[in-house]
Every structure is written in structure tokens, then in C-alpha cells.
């Protein structure tokens, strides 16, 4: 199952998973695992992700609460 909302948010700002991964210091594989709901970011990682995407932690958390 893919996290479509989060992927859309990433693609809107970064265009590719690789560009997003570079921004937050992750490999493309780790980004892919997160987007396929096989990995949930730790709190420190979540802060980096929310900052990179320009969204709140609450909004980011809502992507994983499905």
C-alpha cells in the first residue's frame, strides 16, 4: 500500500524521491520504504521531513494514521 498523500506532497515540492532523499539525508530506498508504509520515521526524522516539506508535524503524522 502506497502513501499517496505523502508522495503527492513530496512530488509537489521536490519532483523526485531522490531529490527529497538528498534534502533530508536519506537514500532513495529509505524514502521508498516510507512511501510504501514499510517504515515510519522516528521523531527526529519526522521533524526533518516536515521542515523540508513545509508542513506541520501534525499534518505529517496524519499521513501515517490511515
PDB file of N, H, CA, C and O in Angstrom:
ATOM      1  N   UNK A   1       0.853  -1.189   0.000  1.00  0.00           N
ATOM      2  CA  UNK A   1       0.000   0.000   0.000  1.00  0.00           C
ATOM      3  C   UNK A   1       0.891   1.242   0.000  1.00  0.00           C
ATOM      4  O   UNK A   1       1.821   1.354   0.798  1.00  0.00           O
ATOM      5  N   UNK A   2       0.597   2.145  -0.885  1.00  0.00           N
ATOM      6  H   UNK A   2      -0.159   2.053  -1.533  1.00  0.00           H
ATOM      7  CA  UNK A   2       1.397   3.355  -1.016  1.00  0.00           C
ATOM      8  C   UNK A   2       0.739   4.522  -0.299  1.00  0.00           C
ATOM      9  O   UNK A   2      -0.485   4.658  -0.304  1.00  0.00           O
ATOM     10  N   UNK A   3       1.562   5.363   0.318  1.00  0.00           N
ATOM     11  H   UNK A   3       2.555   5.252   0.322  1.00  0.00           H
ATOM     12  CA  UNK A   3       1.091   6.563   0.980  1.00  0.00           C
ATOM     13  C   UNK A   3       0.960   7.665  -0.085  1.00  0.00           C
ATOM     14  O   UNK A   3       1.882   8.451  -0.301  1.00  0.00           O
ATOM     15  N   UNK A   4      -0.180   7.700  -0.728  1.00  0.00           N
ATOM     16  H   UNK A   4      -0.929   7.061  -0.553  1.00  0.00           H
ATOM     17  CA  UNK A   4      -0.412   8.588  -1.876  1.00  0.00           C
ATOM     18  C   UNK A   4      -0.354  10.062  -1.469  1.00  0.00           C
ATOM     19  O   UNK A   4       0.200  10.883  -2.200  1.00  0.00           O
ATOM     20  N   UNK A   5      -0.912  10.399  -0.326  1.00  0.00           N
ATOM     21  H   UNK A   5      -1.362   9.732   0.269  1.00  0.00           H
ATOM     22  CA  UNK A   5      -0.912  11.801   0.097  1.00  0.00           C
ATOM     23  C   UNK A   5       0.506  12.314   0.334  1.00  0.00           C
ATOM     24  O   UNK A   5       0.852  13.419  -0.086  1.00  0.00           O
ATOM     25  N   UNK A   6       1.316  11.515   1.002  1.00  0.00           N
ATOM     26  H   UNK A   6       1.035  10.618   1.343  1.00  0.00           H
ATOM     27  CA  UNK A   6       2.692  11.923   1.269  1.00  0.00           C
ATOM     28  C   UNK A   6       3.488  11.998  -0.032  1.00  0.00           C
ATOM     29  O   UNK A   6       4.264  12.934  -0.224  1.00  0.00           O
ATOM     30  N   UNK A   7       3.310  11.033  -0.922  1.00  0.00           N
ATOM     31  H   UNK A   7       2.679  10.273  -0.766  1.00  0.00           H
ATOM     32  CA  UNK A   7       4.007  11.068  -2.213  1.00  0.00           C
ATOM     33  C   UNK A   7       3.639  12.340  -2.971  1.00  0.00           C
ATOM     34  O   UNK A   7       4.509  12.979  -3.562  1.00  0.00           O
ATOM     35  N   UNK A   8       2.373  12.708  -2.960  1.00  0.00           N
ATOM     36  H   UNK A   8       1.667  12.189  -2.480  1.00  0.00           H
ATOM     37  CA  UNK A   8       1.945  13.928  -3.642  1.00  0.00           C
ATOM     38  C   UNK A   8       2.606  15.170  -3.061  1.00  0.00           C
ATOM     39  O   UNK A   8       3.009  16.072  -3.796  1.00  0.00           O
ATOM     40  N   UNK A   9       2.712  15.208  -1.762  1.00  0.00           N
ATOM     41  H   UNK A   9       2.384  14.475  -1.165  1.00  0.00           H
ATOM     42  CA  UNK A   9       3.349  16.336  -1.078  1.00  0.00           C
ATOM     43  C   UNK A   9       4.829  16.426  -1.468  1.00  0.00           C
ATOM     44  O   UNK A   9       5.346  17.514  -1.718  1.00  0.00           O
ATOM     45  N   UNK A  10       5.500  15.274  -1.517  1.00  0.00           N
ATOM     46  H   UNK A  10       5.080  14.390  -1.314  1.00  0.00           H
ATOM     47  CA  UNK A  10       6.914  15.239  -1.896  1.00  0.00           C
ATOM     48  C   UNK A  10       7.083  15.662  -3.355  1.00  0.00           C
ATOM     49  O   UNK A  10       7.944  16.483  -3.668  1.00  0.00           O
ATOM     50  N   UNK A  11       6.273  15.109  -4.234  1.00  0.00           N
ATOM     51  H   UNK A  11       5.573  14.441  -3.979  1.00  0.00           H
ATOM     52  CA  UNK A  11       6.399  15.407  -5.669  1.00  0.00           C
ATOM     53  C   UNK A  11       6.084  16.871  -5.971  1.00  0.00           C
ATOM     54  O   UNK A  11       6.649  17.454  -6.896  1.00  0.00           O
ATOM     55  N   UNK A  12       5.192  17.454  -5.197  1.00  0.00           N
ATOM     56  H   UNK A  12       4.733  16.980  -4.446  1.00  0.00           H
ATOM     57  CA  UNK A  12       4.841  18.850  -5.406  1.00  0.00           C
ATOM     58  C   UNK A  12       6.045  19.763  -5.174  1.00  0.00           C
ATOM     59  O   UNK A  12       6.244  20.740  -5.897  1.00  0.00           O
ATOM     60  N   UNK A  13       6.836  19.437  -4.168  1.00  0.00           N
ATOM     61  H   UNK A  13       6.674  18.644  -3.580  1.00  0.00           H
ATOM     62  CA  UNK A  13       7.951  20.303  -3.807  1.00  0.00           C
ATOM     63  C   UNK A  13       9.280  19.860  -4.412  1.00  0.00           C
ATOM     64  O   UNK A  13      10.102  20.704  -4.770  1.00  0.00           O
ATOM     65  N   UNK A  14       9.505  18.549  -4.533  1.00  0.00           N
ATOM     66  H   UNK A  14       8.837  17.864  -4.242  1.00  0.00           H
ATOM     67  CA  UNK A  14      10.812  18.052  -4.944  1.00  0.00           C
ATOM     68  C   UNK A  14      10.839  17.347  -6.300  1.00  0.00           C
ATOM     69  O   UNK A  14      11.922  17.111  -6.837  1.00  0.00           O
ATOM     70  N   UNK A  15       9.717  17.016  -6.852  1.00  0.00           N
ATOM     71  H   UNK A  15       8.838  17.208  -6.416  1.00  0.00           H
ATOM     72  CA  UNK A  15       9.599  16.349  -8.152  1.00  0.00           C
ATOM     73  C   UNK A  15      10.018  14.883  -8.128  1.00  0.00           C
ATOM     74  O   UNK A  15       9.353  14.060  -8.756  1.00  0.00           O
ATOM     75  N   UNK A  16      11.107  14.519  -7.421  1.00  0.00           N
ATOM     76  H   UNK A  16      11.648  15.188  -6.911  1.00  0.00           H
ATOM     77  CA  UNK A  16      11.532  13.120  -7.381  1.00  0.00           C
ATOM     78  C   UNK A  16      11.809  12.683  -5.946  1.00  0.00           C
ATOM     79  O   UNK A  16      12.108  13.499  -5.075  1.00  0.00           O
ATOM     80  N   UNK A  17      11.703  11.387  -5.725  1.00  0.00           N
ATOM     81  H   UNK A  17      11.460  10.723  -6.433  1.00  0.00           H
ATOM     82  CA  UNK A  17      12.034  10.834  -4.409  1.00  0.00           C
ATOM     83  C   UNK A  17      13.515  11.036  -4.108  1.00  0.00           C
ATOM     84  O   UNK A  17      13.894  11.269  -2.960  1.00  0.00           O
ATOM     85  N   UNK A  18      14.350  10.945  -5.142  1.00  0.00           N
ATOM     86  H   UNK A  18      14.042  10.755  -6.075  1.00  0.00           H
ATOM     87  CA  UNK A  18      15.793  11.105  -4.961  1.00  0.00           C
ATOM     88  C   UNK A  18      16.131  12.510  -4.464  1.00  0.00           C
ATOM     89  O   UNK A  18      16.942  12.667  -3.551  1.00  0.00           O
ATOM     90  N   UNK A  19      15.518  13.522  -5.056  1.00  0.00           N
ATOM     91  H   UNK A  19      14.860  13.395  -5.798  1.00  0.00           H
ATOM     92  CA  UNK A  19      15.775  14.906  -4.638  1.00  0.00           C
ATOM     93  C   UNK A  19      15.324  15.123  -3.201  1.00  0.00           C
ATOM     94  O   UNK A  19      16.000  15.802  -2.428  1.00  0.00           O
ATOM     95  N   UNK A  20      14.189  14.549  -2.847  1.00  0.00           N
ATOM     96  H   UNK A  20      13.640  13.997  -3.474  1.00  0.00           H
ATOM     97  CA  UNK A  20      13.707  14.636  -1.474  1.00  0.00           C
ATOM     98  C   UNK A  20      14.671  13.928  -0.525  1.00  0.00           C
ATOM     99  O   UNK A  20      15.004  14.457   0.535  1.00  0.00           O
ATOM    100  N   UNK A  21      15.118  12.738  -0.905  1.00  0.00           N
ATOM    101  H   UNK A  21      14.847  12.308  -1.767  1.00  0.00           H
ATOM    102  CA  UNK A  21      16.056  11.986  -0.079  1.00  0.00           C
ATOM    103  C   UNK A  21      17.336  12.762   0.173  1.00  0.00           C
ATOM    104  O   UNK A  21      17.846  12.781   1.294  1.00  0.00           O
ATOM    105  N   UNK A  22      17.852  13.395  -0.857  1.00  0.00           N
ATOM    106  H   UNK A  22      17.439  13.379  -1.767  1.00  0.00           H
ATOM    107  CA  UNK A  22      19.066  14.210  -0.699  1.00  0.00           C
ATOM    108  C   UNK A  22      18.822  15.327   0.305  1.00  0.00           C
ATOM    109  O   UNK A  22      19.669  15.600   1.156  1.00  0.00           O
ATOM    110  N   UNK A  23      17.671  15.969   0.208  1.00  0.00           N
ATOM    111  H   UNK A  23      16.983  15.748  -0.484  1.00  0.00           H
ATOM    112  CA  UNK A  23      17.343  17.083   1.115  1.00  0.00           C
ATOM    113  C   UNK A  23      17.334  16.660   2.572  1.00  0.00           C
ATOM    114  O   UNK A  23      17.775  17.416   3.438  1.00  0.00           O
ATOM    115  N   UNK A  24      16.836  15.458   2.856  1.00  0.00           N
ATOM    116  H   UNK A  24      16.477  14.844   2.153  1.00  0.00           H
ATOM    117  CA  UNK A  24      16.724  15.028   4.251  1.00  0.00           C
ATOM    118  C   UNK A  24      17.814  14.036   4.659  1.00  0.00           C
ATOM    119  O   UNK A  24      17.832  13.567   5.797  1.00  0.00           O
ATOM    120  N   UNK A  25      18.721  13.715   3.733  1.00  0.00           N
ATOM    121  H   UNK A  25      18.706  14.095   2.809  1.00  0.00           H
ATOM    122  CA  UNK A  25      19.828  12.826   4.063  1.00  0.00           C
ATOM    123  C   UNK A  25      19.482  11.353   4.072  1.00  0.00           C
ATOM    124  O   UNK A  25      20.086  10.577   4.813  1.00  0.00           O
ATOM    125  N   UNK A  26      18.520  10.960   3.262  1.00  0.00           N
ATOM    126  H   UNK A  26      18.029  11.590   2.661  1.00  0.00           H
ATOM    127  CA  UNK A  26      18.089   9.562   3.155  1.00  0.00           C
ATOM    128  C   UNK A  26      18.429   9.014   1.786  1.00  0.00           C
ATOM    129  O   UNK A  26      18.588   9.758   0.818  1.00  0.00           O
ATOM    130  N   UNK A  27      18.539   7.680   1.726  1.00  0.00           N
ATOM    131  H   UNK A  27      18.409   7.076   2.512  1.00  0.00           H
ATOM    132  CA  UNK A  27      18.669   7.022   0.430  1.00  0.00           C
ATOM    133  C   UNK A  27      17.292   6.962  -0.228  1.00  0.00           C
ATOM    134  O   UNK A  27      16.260   7.088   0.432  1.00  0.00           O
ATOM    135  N   UNK A  28      17.308   6.769  -1.532  1.00  0.00           N
ATOM    136  H   UNK A  28      18.146   6.667  -2.068  1.00  0.00           H
ATOM    137  CA  UNK A  28      16.049   6.607  -2.256  1.00  0.00           C
ATOM    138  C   UNK A  28      15.292   5.384  -1.744  1.00  0.00           C
ATOM    139  O   UNK A  28      14.062   5.382  -1.690  1.00  0.00           O
ATOM    140  N   UNK A  29      16.037   4.348  -1.371  1.00  0.00           N
ATOM    141  H   UNK A  29      17.037   4.350  -1.414  1.00  0.00           H
ATOM    142  CA  UNK A  29      15.410   3.125  -0.857  1.00  0.00           C
ATOM    143  C   UNK A  29      14.663   3.385   0.447  1.00  0.00           C
ATOM    144  O   UNK A  29      13.575   2.848   0.655  1.00  0.00           O
ATOM    145  N   UNK A  30      15.236   4.204   1.324  1.00  0.00           N
ATOM    146  H   UNK A  30      16.120   4.641   1.154  1.00  0.00           H
ATOM    147  CA  UNK A  30      14.567   4.502   2.593  1.00  0.00           C
ATOM    148  C   UNK A  30      13.313   5.341   2.354  1.00  0.00           C
ATOM    149  O   UNK A  30      12.286   5.132   2.999  1.00  0.00           O
ATOM    150  N   UNK A  31      13.403   6.281   1.432  1.00  0.00           N
ATOM    151  H   UNK A  31      14.237   6.451   0.908  1.00  0.00           H
ATOM    152  CA  UNK A  31      12.220   7.079   1.079  1.00  0.00           C
ATOM    153  C   UNK A  31      11.131   6.153   0.542  1.00  0.00           C
ATOM    154  O   UNK A  31       9.963   6.277   0.910  1.00  0.00           O
ATOM    155  N   UNK A  32      11.519   5.234  -0.320  1.00  0.00           N
ATOM    156  H   UNK A  32      12.468   5.133  -0.618  1.00  0.00           H
ATOM    157  CA  UNK A  32      10.570   4.280  -0.895  1.00  0.00           C
ATOM    158  C   UNK A  32       9.905   3.430   0.184  1.00  0.00           C
ATOM    159  O   UNK A  32       8.696   3.204   0.135  1.00  0.00           O
ATOM    160  N   UNK A  33      10.678   2.962   1.147  1.00  0.00           N
ATOM    161  H   UNK A  33      11.660   3.146   1.186  1.00  0.00           H
ATOM    162  CA  UNK A  33      10.106   2.170   2.244  1.00  0.00           C
ATOM    163  C   UNK A  33       9.069   2.979   3.009  1.00  0.00           C
ATOM    164  O   UNK A  33       8.010   2.460   3.363  1.00  0.00           O
ATOM    165  N   UNK A  34       9.372   4.256   3.266  1.00  0.00           N
ATOM    166  H   UNK A  34      10.232   4.678   2.979  1.00  0.00           H
ATOM    167  CA  UNK A  34       8.423   5.103   3.981  1.00  0.00           C
ATOM    168  C   UNK A  34       7.152   5.276   3.152  1.00  0.00           C
ATOM    169  O   UNK A  34       6.045   5.197   3.685  1.00  0.00           O
ATOM    170  N   UNK A  35       7.310   5.510   1.860  1.00  0.00           N
ATOM    171  H   UNK A  35       8.210   5.574   1.427  1.00  0.00           H
ATOM    172  CA  UNK A  35       6.148   5.740   0.999  1.00  0.00           C
ATOM    173  C   UNK A  35       5.318   4.478   0.794  1.00  0.00           C
ATOM    174  O   UNK A  35       4.133   4.557   0.470  1.00  0.00           O
ATOM    175  N   UNK A  36       5.931   3.328   0.981  1.00  0.00           N
ATOM    176  H   UNK A  36       6.893   3.264   1.244  1.00  0.00           H
ATOM    177  CA  UNK A  36       5.210   2.059   0.866  1.00  0.00           C
ATOM    178  C   UNK A  36       4.752   1.528   2.222  1.00  0.00           C
ATOM    179  O   UNK A  36       4.385   0.360   2.351  1.00  0.00           O
ATOM    180  N   UNK A  37       4.778   2.396   3.224  1.00  0.00           N
ATOM    181  H   UNK A  37       5.076   3.345   3.119  1.00  0.00           H
ATOM    182  CA  UNK A  37       4.304   2.088   4.580  1.00  0.00           C
ATOM    183  C   UNK A  37       5.073   0.938   5.232  1.00  0.00           C
ATOM    184  O   UNK A  37       4.530   0.241   6.090  1.00  0.00           O
ATOM    185  N   UNK A  38       6.328   0.734   4.834  1.00  0.00           N
ATOM    186  H   UNK A  38       6.769   1.301   4.137  1.00  0.00           H
ATOM    187  CA  UNK A  38       7.174  -0.281   5.440  1.00  0.00           C
ATOM    188  C   UNK A  38       8.106   0.333   6.482  1.00  0.00           C
ATOM    189  O   UNK A  38       8.839  -0.386   7.162  1.00  0.00           O
ATOM    190  N   UNK A  39       8.080   1.668   6.609  1.00  0.00           N
ATOM    191  H   UNK A  39       7.485   2.252   6.057  1.00  0.00           H
ATOM    192  CA  UNK A  39       8.918   2.366   7.578  1.00  0.00           C
ATOM    193  C   UNK A  39       8.195   3.624   8.026  1.00  0.00           C
ATOM    194  O   UNK A  39       7.698   4.397   7.206  1.00  0.00           O
ATOM    195  N   UNK A  40       8.141   3.821   9.338  1.00  0.00           N
ATOM    196  H   UNK A  40       8.544   3.194  10.004  1.00  0.00           H
ATOM    197  CA  UNK A  40       7.576   5.047   9.902  1.00  0.00           C
ATOM    198  C   UNK A  40       8.738   5.828  10.511  1.00  0.00           C
ATOM    199  O   UNK A  40       9.474   5.291  11.339  1.00  0.00           O
ATOM    200  N   UNK A  41       8.909   7.079  10.113  1.00  0.00           N
ATOM    201  H   UNK A  41       8.311   7.515   9.440  1.00  0.00           H
ATOM    202  CA  UNK A  41      10.053   7.856  10.592  1.00  0.00           C
ATOM    203  C   UNK A  41      10.041   8.066  12.103  1.00  0.00           C
ATOM    204  O   UNK A  41       8.986   8.197  12.724  1.00  0.00           O
ATOM    205  N   UNK A  42      11.243   8.093  12.675  1.00  0.00           N
ATOM    206  H   UNK A  42      12.100   7.986  12.171  1.00  0.00           H
ATOM    207  CA  UNK A  42      11.415   8.436  14.078  1.00  0.00           C
ATOM    208  C   UNK A  42      11.161   9.930  14.222  1.00  0.00           C
ATOM    209  O   UNK A  42      11.117  10.651  13.225  1.00  0.00           O
ATOM    210  N   UNK A  43      10.996  10.396  15.443  1.00  0.00           N
ATOM    211  H   UNK A  43      11.031   9.811  16.253  1.00  0.00           H
ATOM    212  CA  UNK A  43      10.597  11.790  15.667  1.00  0.00           C
ATOM    213  C   UNK A  43      11.594  12.785  15.079  1.00  0.00           C
ATOM    214  O   UNK A  43      11.185  13.780  14.480  1.00  0.00           O
ATOM    215  N   UNK A  44      12.880  12.541  15.237  1.00  0.00           N
ATOM    216  H   UNK A  44      13.212  11.733  15.723  1.00  0.00           H
ATOM    217  CA  UNK A  44      13.879  13.447  14.663  1.00  0.00           C
ATOM    218  C   UNK A  44      13.805  13.481  13.153  1.00  0.00           C
ATOM    219  O   UNK A  44      13.944  14.538  12.539  1.00  0.00           O
ATOM    220  N   UNK A  45      13.586  12.322  12.555  1.00  0.00           N
ATOM    221  H   UNK A  45      13.472  11.463  13.054  1.00  0.00           H
ATOM    222  CA  UNK A  45      13.427  12.242  11.110  1.00  0.00           C
ATOM    223  C   UNK A  45      12.159  12.963  10.674  1.00  0.00           C
ATOM    224  O   UNK A  45      12.144  13.647   9.650  1.00  0.00           O
ATOM    225  N   UNK A  46      11.103  12.805  11.452  1.00  0.00           N
ATOM    226  H   UNK A  46      11.116  12.249  12.283  1.00  0.00           H
ATOM    227  CA  UNK A  46       9.833  13.454  11.132  1.00  0.00           C
ATOM    228  C   UNK A  46       9.969  14.973  11.137  1.00  0.00           C
ATOM    229  O   UNK A  46       9.366  15.659  10.311  1.00  0.00           O
ATOM    230  N   UNK A  47      10.760  15.492  12.065  1.00  0.00           N
ATOM    231  H   UNK A  47      11.250  14.935  12.736  1.00  0.00           H
ATOM    232  CA  UNK A  47      10.989  16.940  12.108  1.00  0.00           C
ATOM    233  C   UNK A  47      11.674  17.388  10.820  1.00  0.00           C
ATOM    234  O   UNK A  47      11.278  18.390  10.226  1.00  0.00           O
ATOM    235  N   UNK A  48      12.699  16.651  10.385  1.00  0.00           N
ATOM    236  H   UNK A  48      13.020  15.836  10.868  1.00  0.00           H
ATOM    237  CA  UNK A  48      13.404  16.989   9.141  1.00  0.00           C
ATOM    238  C   UNK A  48      12.471  16.924   7.937  1.00  0.00           C
ATOM    239  O   UNK A  48      12.506  17.790   7.063  1.00  0.00           O
ATOM    240  N   UNK A  49      11.639  15.888   7.903  1.00  0.00           N
ATOM    241  H   UNK A  49      11.610  15.184   8.613  1.00  0.00           H
ATOM    242  CA  UNK A  49      10.701  15.725   6.793  1.00  0.00           C
ATOM    243  C   UNK A  49       9.701  16.869   6.755  1.00  0.00           C
ATOM    244  O   UNK A  49       9.461  17.456   5.700  1.00  0.00           O
ATOM    245  N   UNK A  50       9.115  17.188   7.908  1.00  0.00           N
ATOM    246  H   UNK A  50       9.310  16.711   8.766  1.00  0.00           H
ATOM    247  CA  UNK A  50       8.107  18.247   7.934  1.00  0.00           C
ATOM    248  C   UNK A  50       8.708  19.591   7.555  1.00  0.00           C
ATOM    249  O   UNK A  50       8.062  20.386   6.873  1.00  0.00           O
ATOM    250  N   UNK A  51       9.930  19.854   7.987  1.00  0.00           N
ATOM    251  H   UNK A  51      10.455  19.208   8.541  1.00  0.00           H
ATOM    252  CA  UNK A  51      10.598  21.110   7.607  1.00  0.00           C
ATOM    253  C   UNK A  51      10.858  21.157   6.106  1.00  0.00           C
ATOM    254  O   UNK A  51      10.614  22.174   5.458  1.00  0.00           O
ATOM    255  N   UNK A  52      11.354  20.050   5.560  1.00  0.00           N
ATOM    256  H   UNK A  52      11.552  19.223   6.087  1.00  0.00           H
ATOM    257  CA  UNK A  52      11.661  20.004   4.128  1.00  0.00           C
ATOM    258  C   UNK A  52      10.410  20.201   3.281  1.00  0.00           C
ATOM    259  O   UNK A  52      10.457  20.827   2.222  1.00  0.00           O
ATOM    260  N   UNK A  53       9.288  19.658   3.760  1.00  0.00           N
ATOM    261  H   UNK A  53       9.250  19.149   4.620  1.00  0.00           H
ATOM    262  CA  UNK A  53       8.037  19.766   3.008  1.00  0.00           C
ATOM    263  C   UNK A  53       7.241  21.029   3.329  1.00  0.00           C
ATOM    264  O   UNK A  53       6.290  21.365   2.624  1.00  0.00           O
ATOM    265  N   UNK A  54       7.630  21.721   4.389  1.00  0.00           N
ATOM    266  H   UNK A  54       8.402  21.448   4.962  1.00  0.00           H
ATOM    267  CA  UNK A  54       6.908  22.932   4.779  1.00  0.00           C
ATOM    268  C   UNK A  54       5.540  22.640   5.358  1.00  0.00           C
ATOM    269  O   UNK A  54       4.594  23.403   5.160  1.00  0.00           O
ATOM    270  N   UNK A  55       5.437  21.522   6.081  1.00  0.00           N
ATOM    271  H   UNK A  55       6.205  20.902   6.242  1.00  0.00           H
ATOM    272  CA  UNK A  55       4.166  21.147   6.716  1.00  0.00           C
ATOM    273  C   UNK A  55       4.395  20.935   8.208  1.00  0.00           C
ATOM    274  O   UNK A  55       5.532  20.794   8.659  1.00  0.00           O
ATOM    275  N   UNK A  56       3.315  20.915   8.957  1.00  0.00           N
ATOM    276  H   UNK A  56       2.392  21.030   8.591  1.00  0.00           H
ATOM    277  CA  UNK A  56       3.426  20.699  10.399  1.00  0.00           C
ATOM    278  C   UNK A  56       3.640  19.217  10.702  1.00  0.00           C
ATOM    279  O   UNK A  56       3.355  18.353   9.872  1.00  0.00           O
ATOM    280  N   UNK A  57       4.140  18.942  11.889  1.00  0.00           N
ATOM    281  H   UNK A  57       4.371  19.644  12.563  1.00  0.00           H
ATOM    282  CA  UNK A  57       4.273  17.549  12.333  1.00  0.00           C
ATOM    283  C   UNK A  57       2.913  16.876  12.407  1.00  0.00           C
ATOM    284  O   UNK A  57       2.795  15.687  12.109  1.00  0.00           O
ATOM    285  N   UNK A  58       1.890  17.614  12.797  1.00  0.00           N
ATOM    286  H   UNK A  58       1.986  18.580  13.038  1.00  0.00           H
ATOM    287  CA  UNK A  58       0.536  17.059  12.852  1.00  0.00           C
ATOM    288  C   UNK A  58       0.073  16.607  11.469  1.00  0.00           C
ATOM    289  O   UNK A  58      -0.508  15.532  11.320  1.00  0.00           O
ATOM    290  N   UNK A  59       0.336  17.436  10.463  1.00  0.00           N
ATOM    291  H   UNK A  59       0.808  18.309  10.584  1.00  0.00           H
ATOM    292  CA  UNK A  59      -0.062  17.065   9.101  1.00  0.00           C
ATOM    293  C   UNK A  59       0.724  15.841   8.635  1.00  0.00           C
ATOM    294  O   UNK A  59       0.162  14.933   8.023  1.00  0.00           O
ATOM    295  N   UNK A  60       2.021  15.820   8.925  1.00  0.00           N
ATOM    296  H   UNK A  60       2.477  16.557   9.423  1.00  0.00           H
ATOM    297  CA  UNK A  60       2.830  14.660   8.552  1.00  0.00           C
ATOM    298  C   UNK A  60       2.304  13.403   9.248  1.00  0.00           C
ATOM    299  O   UNK A  60       2.160  12.357   8.614  1.00  0.00           O
ATOM    300  N   UNK A  61       2.022  13.500  10.524  1.00  0.00           N
ATOM    301  H   UNK A  61       2.139  14.349  11.039  1.00  0.00           H
ATOM    302  CA  UNK A  61       1.509  12.351  11.272  1.00  0.00           C
ATOM    303  C   UNK A  61       0.189  11.849  10.697  1.00  0.00           C
ATOM    304  O   UNK A  61      -0.080  10.648  10.722  1.00  0.00           O
ATOM    305  N   UNK A  62      -0.623  12.746  10.186  1.00  0.00           N
ATOM    306  H   UNK A  62      -0.404  13.721  10.165  1.00  0.00           H
ATOM    307  CA  UNK A  62      -1.910  12.339   9.622  1.00  0.00           C
ATOM    308  C   UNK A  62      -1.731  11.450   8.408  1.00  0.00           C
ATOM    309  O   UNK A  62      -2.614  10.648   8.106  1.00  0.00           O
ATOM    310  N   UNK A  63      -0.617  11.566   7.701  1.00  0.00           N
ATOM    311  H   UNK A  63       0.101  12.218   7.945  1.00  0.00           H
ATOM    312  CA  UNK A  63      -0.352  10.711   6.551  1.00  0.00           C
ATOM    313  C   UNK A  63      -0.131   9.257   6.970  1.00  0.00           C
ATOM    314  O   UNK A  63      -0.337   8.341   6.173  1.00  0.00           O
ATOM    315  N   UNK A  64       0.292   9.043   8.226  1.00  0.00           N
ATOM    316  H   UNK A  64       0.460   9.786   8.874  1.00  0.00           H
ATOM    317  CA  UNK A  64       0.588   7.701   8.711  1.00  0.00           C
ATOM    318  C   UNK A  64      -0.528   7.112   9.561  1.00  0.00           C
ATOM    319  O   UNK A  64      -0.436   5.962   9.990  1.00  0.00           O
ATOM    320  N   UNK A  65      -1.580   7.886   9.809  1.00  0.00           N
ATOM    321  H   UNK A  65      -1.654   8.820   9.461  1.00  0.00           H
ATOM    322  CA  UNK A  65      -2.661   7.457  10.699  1.00  0.00           C
ATOM    323  C   UNK A  65      -3.797   6.778   9.950  1.00  0.00           C
ATOM    324  O   UNK A  65      -4.918   6.712  10.454  1.00  0.00           O
ATOM    325  N   UNK A  66      -3.524   6.284   8.782  1.00  0.00           N
ATOM    326  H   UNK A  66      -2.613   6.338   8.373  1.00  0.00           H
ATOM    327  CA  UNK A  66      -4.604   5.712   7.961  1.00  0.00           C
ATOM    328  C   UNK A  66      -4.804   4.255   8.243  1.00  0.00           C
ATOM    329  O   UNK A  66      -5.671   3.623   7.639  1.00  0.00           O
TER     330      UNK A  66
END
